[in-house]
Amino acid sequence: MSRIVASIAALSALAFWTSPPKGVEPITNFDVNRYLGTWYEIARLDHRFERNLDFVTAEYSMRSDGRIKVLNQGYDKRNARWKSAEGKARFNGEKNVGSLGVSFFGPFYAGYFIFDLDPDYQHVLICGPSKNYLWILSRTPTMEPAVYDALVAKARALGFPTESLIKVDQNNPPAKKK
């Protein structure tokens, strides 16, 4: 009996990590090739793995195994040093749906759900498996206030705690050491 309960709990946890939060629908007609490249983090909800980071970027490229290479970088002002994390992403289902799993720690994948993406692939709203994870990204280090406000309004309407968004400093990043 305890094995059955443990199995159900494990499957429930897996569904949590690969399913978007209630009310959030990943986009369809997603084109991964247009999504590849560098994105600048404009705002995020705070979480420990990005705490105190500014000048944050995410770079996506294809791997030879068909998955997506993810390289996140940011500058920790407190410790005056660049930090980076390399991971991989895979689709949770159809490759034309913005529903992925991202892993930075071995075989464990967390949900990565693209729920708003402009037709020109210039700005995007992404969330994790709960409404405690939200990112606003742009192809450029700055974003028009009207675009930002519209994205925040959409996230707020879906129940994200947008009052807690942290705007990420993208002005004059320090040089990266080679």
Backbone as a chain_set.jsonl record, in Angstrom:
{"seq": "MSRIVASIAALSALAFWTSPPKGVEPITNFDVNRYLGTWYEIARLDHRFERNLDFVTAEYSMRSDGRIKVLNQGYDKRNARWKSAEGKARFNGEKNVGSLGVSFFGPFYAGYFIFDLDPDYQHVLICGPSKNYLWILSRTPTMEPAVYDALVAKARALGFPTESLIKVDQNNPPAKKK", "coords": {"N": [[0.816, -1.195, 0.0], [1.941, 1.272, 0.803], [3.797, 1.654, -1.227], [2.178, 2.176, -3.413], [0.999, 4.591, -2.66], [3.335, 6.15, -2.531], [4.086, 6.039, -5.221], [1.94, 7.343, -6.457], [2.253, 9.86, -5.29], [4.771, 10.555, -6.349], [4.175, 10.652, -9.111], [2.308, 12.713, -9.079], [3.927, 14.853, -8.264], [5.653, 14.952, -10.453], [3.831, 15.668, -12.475], [3.216, 18.207, -11.544], [5.627, 19.59, -11.959], [5.833, 19.521, -14.695], [3.619, 20.69, -15.695], [1.782, 23.654, -16.461], [0.919, 26.471, -14.295], [-2.409, 26.744, -12.897], [-4.792, 28.038, -15.123], [-2.957, 29.112, -16.889], [-1.915, 29.003, -20.179], [0.305, 27.487, -22.342], [1.821, 28.913, -25.265], [0.863, 28.239, -28.684], [1.908, 27.244, -31.987], [4.61, 27.71, -31.778], [7.95, 28.449, -32.611], [10.9, 27.096, -32.342], [13.361, 27.669, -33.524], [13.242, 30.393, -34.111], [13.194, 31.353, -31.58], [15.65, 30.863, -30.481], [18.865, 32.159, -29.397], [19.941, 35.23, -27.814], [18.4, 36.507, -24.895], [17.311, 39.153, -22.833], [16.859, 39.63, -19.404], [14.23, 41.377, -18.153], [12.483, 41.697, -16.019], [11.642, 39.886, -13.009], [10.21, 37.478, -10.743], [11.382, 37.148, -7.463], [13.742, 34.647, -6.559], [15.769, 32.099, -5.094], [17.884, 31.151, -6.771], [18.558, 33.204, -8.474], [18.963, 35.357, -6.954], [19.988, 38.623, -6.107], [21.143, 39.125, -8.581], [21.987, 41.017, -11.445], [21.974, 42.343, -14.809], [21.188, 40.112, -16.245], [21.111, 37.472, -18.555], [19.76, 35.135, -20.911], [20.711, 32.56, -22.93], [19.923, 30.689, -25.73], [20.5, 27.762, -27.589], [20.737, 25.233, -30.13], [21.354, 21.834, -29.364], [23.35, 18.975, -30.257], [21.902, 16.668, -29.766], [19.276, 17.317, -30.182], [18.021, 18.606, -28.142], [17.766, 21.689, -26.262], [20.309, 23.956, -25.581], [20.87, 25.797, -22.677], [22.04, 28.761, -21.446], [22.469, 30.635, -18.753], [23.293, 33.799, -17.466], [24.519, 36.17, -15.108], [25.226, 39.089, -13.126], [26.537, 39.298, -9.963], [26.227, 41.743, -7.815], [26.798, 42.108, -5.126], [28.925, 40.381, -4.564], [30.616, 41.094, -6.534], [30.988, 39.639, -9.006], [30.66, 37.631, -11.968], [28.159, 35.192, -12.621], [27.232, 32.012, -13.822], [25.088, 29.554, -15.299], [24.707, 26.492, -16.82], [22.43, 24.65, -18.688], [19.94, 22.348, -19.904], [17.179, 22.01, -22.14], [14.04, 20.508, -22.895], [11.241, 19.563, -24.894], [7.973, 19.313, -23.513], [6.062, 18.026, -24.838], [4.465, 18.363, -27.837], [6.455, 19.956, -30.35], [5.696, 22.423, -31.252], [4.541, 23.813, -29.263], [4.813, 26.007, -26.546], [5.877, 24.693, -24.189], [8.096, 23.52, -22.045], [10.66, 21.565, -20.409], [13.202, 22.352, -18.181], [16.517, 21.707, -17.242], [19.008, 22.042, -14.849], [20.255, 20.481, -13.157], [21.216, 17.565, -13.473], [19.095, 14.782, -13.974], [16.697, 16.045, -13.376], [13.931, 17.95, -14.224], [12.385, 21.113, -14.563], [9.329, 22.867, -15.048], [8.911, 25.095, -17.794], [7.27, 27.548, -19.143], [6.066, 29.179, -21.871], [3.962, 31.737, -22.182], [3.167, 34.055, -23.375], [4.122, 35.577, -26.278], [5.443, 37.813, -28.501], [4.602, 38.326, -32.003], [6.939, 38.848, -33.475], [8.936, 37.754, -32.004], [10.229, 39.26, -29.975], [9.733, 39.942, -27.328], [8.777, 38.278, -24.288], [6.72, 36.362, -22.06], [7.262, 34.239, -19.405], [6.704, 31.436, -17.327], [7.134, 29.349, -14.431], [6.373, 26.166, -12.89], [4.631, 27.023, -10.962], [2.832, 29.931, -9.809], [4.697, 31.429, -8.589], [6.935, 31.798, -10.033], [8.081, 33.807, -12.49], [9.004, 35.448, -15.457], [9.998, 38.234, -17.408], [11.178, 38.733, -20.519], [13.331, 40.153, -23.037], [14.522, 40.87, -26.342], [16.24, 42.923, -26.372], [18.176, 45.04, -24.146], [16.477, 46.867, -22.95], [13.017, 47.816, -22.57], [10.08, 49.045, -24.051], [7.996, 51.122, -22.092], [5.157, 50.858, -22.374], [4.852, 48.325, -23.506], [5.99, 46.725, -21.515], [4.179, 47.32, -19.397], [1.822, 46.211, -20.444], [2.482, 43.485, -20.541], [2.873, 42.965, -17.813], [0.279, 43.495, -16.907], [-1.137, 41.418, -18.154], [0.0, 39.178, -16.867], [-0.731, 39.753, -14.218], [-3.527, 39.588, -14.41], [-3.784, 36.879, -14.675], [-3.205, 36.02, -12.182], [-0.624, 36.159, -11.122], [1.783, 37.343, -8.731], [2.419, 40.232, -9.376], [3.11, 42.601, -8.147], [5.365, 42.059, -6.794], [7.405, 41.921, -8.602], [10.776, 42.184, -9.676], [12.681, 44.593, -11.148], [15.226, 44.216, -13.465], [18.498, 45.369, -13.57], [19.971, 46.467, -16.466], [21.748, 48.247, -17.41], [24.892, 49.38, -18.403], [26.69, 46.993, -17.925], [29.314, 45.331, -16.055], [32.551, 44.441, -17.376], [33.168, 41.162, -18.588], [35.375, 38.791, -17.268], [37.979, 37.076, -18.939]], "CA": [[0.0, 0.0, 0.0], [2.79, 2.459, 0.859], [4.402, 1.833, -2.55], [1.174, 2.794, -4.268], [0.914, 5.989, -2.234], [4.578, 6.8, -2.961], [4.039, 6.167, -6.679], [0.981, 8.403, -6.772], [2.883, 11.129, -4.898], [5.826, 10.853, -7.324], [3.533, 11.057, -10.363], [1.711, 14.037, -8.854], [5.025, 15.825, -8.274], [6.108, 15.053, -11.841], [2.838, 16.454, -13.196], [3.37, 19.588, -11.104], [6.812, 20.196, -12.556], [5.732, 19.581, -16.158], [2.346, 21.326, -16.043], [1.756, 25.077, -16.097], [-0.024, 26.798, -13.226], [-3.815, 26.812, -13.27], [-5.182, 29.213, -15.882], [-1.899, 29.517, -17.819], [-1.848, 28.144, -21.36], [1.468, 27.724, -23.196], [1.483, 29.32, -26.629], [0.959, 27.262, -29.77], [2.623, 27.781, -33.152], [5.935, 28.097, -31.309], [9.042, 28.091, -33.52], [12.105, 27.114, -31.508], [14.48, 28.298, -34.24], [13.113, 31.851, -33.962], [13.369, 31.655, -30.159], [17.066, 30.724, -30.135], [19.626, 33.394, -29.323], [20.065, 35.895, -26.518], [17.282, 37.233, -24.307], [17.663, 39.937, -21.645], [15.843, 39.595, -18.363], [13.75, 42.717, -17.834], [11.92, 41.614, -14.667], [11.399, 38.52, -12.53], [9.873, 37.276, -9.344], [12.612, 36.75, -6.76], [13.952, 33.26, -6.141], [17.135, 31.974, -4.576], [18.941, 30.884, -7.744], [18.931, 34.434, -9.175], [18.956, 36.443, -5.97], [21.038, 39.65, -6.196], [21.761, 39.191, -9.91], [21.586, 41.982, -12.455], [22.568, 42.105, -16.131], [20.904, 38.699, -16.503], [20.753, 37.058, -19.911], [19.553, 33.71, -21.18], [21.049, 32.275, -24.319], [19.416, 29.384, -26.146], [21.045, 27.254, -28.846], [20.414, 23.812, -30.312], [22.374, 20.827, -29.075], [23.381, 17.919, -31.278], [20.918, 15.631, -29.44], [17.937, 17.818, -30.426], [17.569, 19.421, -27.016], [18.179, 23.086, -26.322], [21.289, 24.385, -24.583], [20.455, 27.003, -21.965], [23.129, 29.384, -20.706], [22.021, 31.808, -18.007], [24.4, 34.543, -16.869], [24.147, 37.386, -14.407], [26.285, 39.688, -12.316], [26.236, 39.419, -8.539], [26.829, 43.004, -7.382], [27.305, 41.971, -3.755], [30.22, 39.705, -4.588], [31.351, 41.633, -7.681], [31.432, 38.576, -9.912], [29.702, 37.035, -12.889], [27.747, 33.823, -12.343], [26.552, 31.402, -14.955], [24.576, 28.193, -15.129], [24.399, 25.877, -18.106], [21.47, 23.569, -18.568], [19.348, 21.857, -21.146], [15.721, 22.037, -22.166], [13.376, 19.58, -23.813], [9.813, 19.819, -24.999], [7.101, 18.447, -22.721], [5.129, 17.375, -25.769], [4.633, 18.824, -29.215], [7.501, 20.969, -30.508], [5.127, 23.721, -31.624], [3.898, 24.347, -28.062], [5.817, 26.607, -25.657], [5.892, 23.972, -22.92], [9.371, 22.816, -21.98], [11.26, 21.268, -19.12], [14.587, 22.822, -18.161], [17.297, 21.049, -16.198], [20.359, 22.496, -14.52], [20.722, 19.532, -12.142], [21.081, 16.163, -13.851], [17.88, 14.292, -14.629], [15.509, 16.723, -12.873], [13.455, 19.02, -15.101], [11.324, 21.977, -14.049], [8.518, 23.443, -16.11], [9.259, 26.375, -18.411], [6.078, 27.723, -19.963], [5.981, 30.436, -22.607], [2.523, 31.964, -22.311], [2.937, 35.223, -24.224], [5.288, 35.828, -27.122], [4.98, 38.651, -29.608], [4.8, 37.668, -33.305], [8.3, 39.049, -33.972], [9.862, 37.115, -31.056], [11.034, 40.313, -29.37], [9.516, 39.931, -25.882], [8.13, 37.034, -23.898], [6.354, 36.077, -20.675], [7.556, 32.84, -19.088], [6.5, 31.079, -15.925], [7.491, 27.999, -14.024], [5.238, 25.306, -12.57], [3.708, 27.711, -10.052], [2.777, 31.369, -10.076], [5.813, 32.067, -7.885], [8.034, 31.911, -10.992], [7.66, 34.613, -13.628], [10.063, 36.236, -16.077], [9.734, 39.044, -18.6], [12.424, 38.801, -21.275], [13.323, 40.949, -24.258], [15.712, 40.714, -27.188], [17.096, 44.081, -26.122], [18.309, 45.277, -22.704], [15.414, 47.738, -22.463], [11.702, 47.523, -23.129], [9.157, 50.179, -24.029], [7.114, 51.045, -20.92], [3.811, 50.381, -22.721], [4.956, 46.873, -23.704], [6.188, 46.18, -20.169], [2.924, 47.44, -18.655], [0.859, 45.254, -20.997], [2.878, 42.148, -20.097], [2.58, 42.887, -16.38], [-1.178, 43.414, -16.773], [-1.553, 40.055, -18.52], [0.408, 38.281, -15.782], [-1.571, 40.078, -13.054], [-4.867, 39.056, -14.675], [-3.714, 35.425, -14.493], [-2.988, 35.72, -10.767], [0.771, 36.247, -10.686], [1.992, 38.453, -7.793], [3.244, 41.178, -10.128], [3.591, 43.668, -7.263], [6.673, 41.621, -6.297], [8.401, 41.854, -9.679], [12.043, 42.9, -9.538], [13.226, 45.035, -12.434], [16.633, 43.838, -13.559], [19.377, 46.403, -14.122], [20.687, 46.05, -17.676], [22.537, 49.401, -17.848], [26.343, 49.395, -18.182], [27.217, 45.828, -17.201], [30.777, 45.259, -15.969], [33.176, 43.542, -18.341], [33.365, 39.777, -18.166], [36.784, 38.363, -17.321], [38.18, 35.935, -19.835]], "C": [[0.865, 1.266, 0.0], [3.493, 2.702, -0.47], [3.439, 2.519, -3.503], [1.059, 4.277, -3.932], [2.154, 6.756, -2.69], [4.578, 7.009, -4.469], [3.087, 7.281, -7.101], [1.577, 9.756, -6.431], [3.956, 11.524, -5.905], [5.231, 11.317, -8.647], [2.885, 12.427, -10.228], [2.776, 15.121, -8.893], [5.528, 16.029, -9.692], [5.134, 15.896, -12.658], [2.945, 17.921, -12.822], [4.517, 20.259, -11.836], [6.724, 20.29, -14.069], [4.412, 20.176, -16.623], [2.39, 22.796, -15.642], [0.789, 25.321, -14.943], [-1.454, 26.907, -13.773], [-4.113, 28.139, -13.981], [-4.165, 29.682, -16.901], [-1.84, 28.501, -18.96], [-0.592, 28.462, -22.156], [1.034, 28.066, -24.623], [1.579, 28.132, -27.582], [1.601, 27.972, -30.955], [3.99, 28.32, -32.761], [6.987, 27.595, -32.292], [10.357, 28.221, -32.753], [13.267, 27.807, -32.21], [14.428, 29.821, -34.156], [13.377, 32.274, -32.517], [14.847, 31.609, -29.742], [17.758, 32.081, -30.127], [19.591, 33.966, -27.921], [18.796, 36.645, -26.154], [17.791, 37.941, -23.053], [16.511, 39.869, -20.65], [15.489, 41.028, -17.975], [13.2, 42.752, -16.404], [11.691, 40.151, -14.314], [10.815, 38.576, -11.126], [11.118, 36.714, -8.677], [12.601, 35.264, -6.425], [15.437, 33.092, -5.874], [18.2, 31.792, -5.653], [19.282, 32.085, -8.611], [19.035, 35.62, -8.223], [20.198, 37.319, -6.128], [21.713, 39.741, -7.56], [21.139, 40.297, -10.761], [22.3, 41.619, -13.755], [22.364, 40.649, -16.559], [20.513, 38.493, -17.957], [20.521, 35.555, -19.921], [19.853, 33.508, -22.655], [20.664, 30.838, -24.633], [20.044, 29.009, -27.486], [20.722, 25.762, -28.927], [21.624, 22.95, -29.978], [22.31, 19.748, -30.152], [22.357, 16.819, -31.011], [19.467, 16.099, -29.623], [17.351, 18.603, -29.267], [18.126, 20.833, -27.187], [19.191, 23.348, -25.221], [20.8, 25.7, -23.997], [21.667, 27.524, -21.198], [22.601, 30.663, -20.074], [23.236, 32.464, -17.359], [23.869, 35.788, -16.182], [25.296, 37.846, -13.534], [25.791, 39.875, -10.891], [26.954, 40.657, -8.018], [27.422, 42.895, -5.978], [28.708, 41.382, -3.716], [31.094, 40.131, -5.761], [31.905, 40.529, -8.579], [30.275, 38.088, -10.783], [29.406, 35.605, -12.457], [27.076, 33.28, -13.6], [26.1, 29.999, -14.584], [24.211, 27.675, -16.507], [23.469, 24.7, -17.875], [20.996, 23.128, -19.934], [17.838, 21.895, -21.005], [15.223, 21.011, -23.17], [11.894, 19.92, -23.825], [9.046, 18.827, -24.138], [6.124, 17.68, -23.596], [5.455, 17.824, -27.169], [5.642, 19.961, -29.294], [6.976, 22.32, -30.967], [4.363, 24.359, -30.458], [4.995, 24.833, -27.115], [5.797, 26.005, -24.255], [7.146, 23.108, -22.892], [9.696, 22.432, -20.538], [12.715, 21.697, -19.216], [15.298, 22.157, -16.988], [18.671, 21.69, -16.067], [21.02, 21.494, -13.577], [20.417, 18.106, -12.575], [19.743, 15.831, -14.474], [16.605, 15.036, -14.229], [15.162, 17.93, -13.738], [12.347, 19.798, -14.412], [10.595, 22.603, -15.231], [8.967, 24.835, -16.512], [8.169, 26.611, -19.436], [6.028, 29.127, -20.554], [4.489, 30.688, -22.822], [2.175, 33.277, -22.993], [4.228, 35.499, -24.973], [4.817, 36.649, -28.309], [5.324, 37.995, -30.941], [6.214, 37.796, -33.866], [9.365, 38.455, -33.055], [10.817, 38.128, -30.433], [10.843, 40.425, -27.86], [8.629, 38.748, -25.528], [7.795, 37.043, -22.406], [6.535, 34.583, -20.456], [7.215, 32.615, -17.622], [7.017, 29.672, -15.697], [6.236, 27.224, -13.681], [4.261, 25.901, -11.556], [3.753, 29.198, -10.371], [3.813, 32.145, -9.266], [7.021, 32.256, -8.796], [7.517, 32.633, -12.233], [8.848, 35.417, -14.128], [9.489, 37.026, -17.247], [11.079, 39.22, -19.281], [12.224, 39.611, -22.548], [14.593, 40.655, -25.058], [16.698, 41.852, -26.985], [17.149, 44.34, -24.619], [17.246, 46.2, -22.109], [14.109, 47.363, -23.158], [10.852, 48.785, -23.03], [8.222, 50.039, -22.835], [5.714, 50.503, -21.237], [3.799, 48.86, -22.91], [5.102, 46.188, -22.34], [4.87, 46.197, -19.384], [1.883, 46.441, -19.145], [1.193, 43.827, -20.557], [2.585, 41.955, -18.609], [1.071, 42.75, -16.169], [-1.686, 42.022, -17.114], [-1.204, 39.085, -17.406], [-0.456, 38.506, -14.539], [-2.964, 39.471, -13.216], [-4.918, 37.54, -14.492], [-3.385, 35.023, -13.051], [-1.551, 35.701, -10.299], [0.925, 37.447, -9.747], [2.925, 39.515, -8.387], [3.743, 42.345, -9.28], [4.971, 43.333, -6.701], [7.727, 41.512, -7.388], [9.617, 42.712, -9.363], [12.48, 43.306, -10.933], [14.73, 44.809, -12.408], [17.42, 44.968, -14.208], [20.118, 45.822, -15.319], [21.581, 47.177, -18.199], [24.003, 49.273, -17.443], [26.871, 48.195, -17.394], [28.737, 45.848, -17.14], [31.311, 44.258, -16.999], [33.323, 42.159, -17.738], [34.838, 39.449, -18.29], [36.894, 37.134, -18.2], [39.06, 34.895, -19.216]], "O": [[0.564, 2.223, -0.714], [3.763, 3.854, -0.812], [3.848, 3.352, -4.312], [1.025, 5.12, -4.829], [2.044, 7.88, -3.179], [5.025, 8.052, -4.946], [3.396, 8.066, -7.998], [1.426, 10.707, -7.198], [4.051, 12.692, -6.281], [5.726, 12.272, -9.245], [2.913, 13.219, -11.17], [2.567, 16.183, -9.479], [5.802, 17.159, -10.095], [5.555, 16.744, -13.444], [2.785, 18.792, -13.677], [4.377, 21.395, -12.289], [7.465, 21.061, -14.678], [4.116, 20.168, -17.818], [2.962, 23.147, -14.61], [-0.059, 24.478, -14.647], [-1.662, 27.135, -14.965], [-3.739, 29.212, -13.508], [-4.467, 30.563, -17.706], [-1.728, 27.296, -18.731], [-0.428, 29.595, -22.607], [0.019, 27.574, -25.117], [2.28, 27.155, -27.319], [1.809, 29.184, -30.913], [4.471, 29.286, -33.354], [6.924, 26.454, -32.75], [10.858, 29.326, -32.544], [14.076, 28.466, -31.558], [15.473, 30.47, -34.132], [13.743, 33.422, -32.261], [15.24, 32.244, -28.763], [17.3, 33.03, -30.765], [19.253, 33.274, -26.961], [18.196, 37.327, -26.985], [18.602, 37.393, -22.306], [15.345, 40.031, -21.011], [16.343, 41.792, -17.527], [13.422, 43.715, -15.67], [11.564, 39.294, -15.189], [10.915, 39.584, -10.426], [11.826, 35.895, -9.263], [11.569, 34.705, -6.055], [16.26, 33.858, -6.375], [19.33, 32.243, -5.464], [20.21, 32.007, -9.416], [19.179, 36.762, -8.661], [21.314, 36.817, -6.265], [22.76, 40.377, -7.681], [19.921, 40.477, -10.783], [23.123, 40.704, -13.791], [23.249, 40.036, -17.156], [19.701, 39.231, -18.515], [21.011, 34.817, -19.067], [19.313, 34.204, -23.515], [21.02, 29.904, -23.915], [20.113, 29.829, -28.402], [20.467, 25.116, -27.911], [22.764, 23.305, -30.276], [21.316, 19.636, -30.869], [21.977, 16.102, -31.937], [18.534, 15.379, -29.267], [16.286, 19.205, -29.404], [18.858, 21.122, -28.133], [18.959, 23.004, -24.062], [20.372, 26.599, -24.721], [22.25, 26.801, -20.39], [22.323, 31.644, -20.763], [24.091, 31.792, -16.784], [22.887, 36.385, -16.624], [26.219, 37.086, -13.243], [24.771, 40.519, -10.644], [28.166, 40.622, -7.802], [28.437, 43.525, -5.681], [29.564, 41.818, -2.947], [32.183, 39.592, -5.958], [33.099, 40.478, -8.875], [29.105, 38.125, -10.4], [30.293, 34.894, -11.985], [26.431, 34.02, -14.343], [26.649, 29.355, -13.69], [23.498, 28.333, -17.266], [23.689, 23.87, -16.993], [21.566, 23.483, -20.966], [17.293, 21.822, -19.903], [15.891, 20.693, -24.153], [11.368, 20.498, -22.874], [9.413, 17.656, -24.04], [5.436, 16.778, -23.12], [6.586, 17.683, -27.634], [5.685, 20.825, -28.418], [7.747, 23.275, -31.061], [3.629, 25.329, -30.647], [5.992, 24.141, -26.911], [5.711, 26.725, -23.261], [7.254, 22.111, -23.606], [9.082, 22.918, -19.589], [13.382, 21.435, -20.218], [14.753, 22.056, -15.888], [19.396, 21.855, -17.049], [22.195, 21.634, -13.236], [19.459, 17.503, -12.092], [19.297, 16.513, -15.398], [15.525, 14.684, -14.705], [15.989, 18.815, -13.956], [11.479, 19.219, -13.758], [11.186, 22.837, -16.286], [9.353, 25.647, -15.671], [8.139, 25.957, -20.479], [5.957, 30.123, -19.833], [3.828, 29.948, -23.551], [0.995, 33.581, -23.171], [5.293, 35.639, -24.371], [3.911, 36.245, -29.037], [6.249, 37.185, -31.003], [6.646, 36.949, -34.648], [10.559, 38.629, -33.296], [12.026, 37.91, -30.362], [11.717, 40.956, -27.175], [7.838, 38.275, -26.345], [8.498, 37.653, -21.601], [6.027, 33.765, -21.222], [7.413, 33.494, -16.783], [7.295, 28.92, -16.631], [5.146, 27.581, -14.128], [3.188, 25.345, -11.321], [4.617, 29.658, -11.118], [3.805, 33.376, -9.26], [8.03, 32.818, -8.37], [6.635, 32.138, -12.935], [9.603, 35.991, -13.343], [8.616, 36.552, -17.974], [12.009, 39.784, -18.703], [11.114, 39.738, -23.063], [15.609, 40.24, -24.5], [17.859, 41.754, -27.383], [16.258, 43.905, -23.89], [17.13, 46.3, -20.888], [14.1, 46.688, -24.188], [10.909, 49.503, -22.031], [7.704, 48.95, -22.586], [5.151, 49.759, -20.434], [2.844, 48.19, -22.517], [4.425, 45.201, -22.052], [4.496, 45.193, -18.778], [1.137, 45.884, -18.34], [0.294, 43.048, -20.239], [2.102, 40.899, -18.199], [0.637, 41.96, -15.33], [-2.572, 41.502, -16.435], [-2.03, 38.25, -17.036], [-0.864, 37.547, -13.885], [-3.514, 38.907, -12.27], [-5.974, 36.983, -14.19], [-3.298, 33.837, -12.736], [-1.278, 35.268, -9.18], [0.264, 38.466, -9.946], [4.066, 39.67, -7.953], [4.705, 43.012, -9.661], [5.667, 44.211, -6.191], [8.838, 41.055, -7.122], [9.496, 43.824, -8.848], [12.635, 42.454, -11.807], [15.412, 45.167, -11.448], [17.049, 45.461, -15.273], [20.809, 44.81, -15.201], [22.115, 47.08, -19.304], [24.312, 49.079, -16.268], [27.437, 48.363, -16.314], [29.386, 46.33, -18.068], [30.6, 43.349, -17.429], [33.569, 42.004, -16.541], [35.477, 39.783, -19.287], [36.019, 36.269, -18.203], [39.332, 33.867, -19.837]]}, "num_chains": 1, "name": "protein.A"}
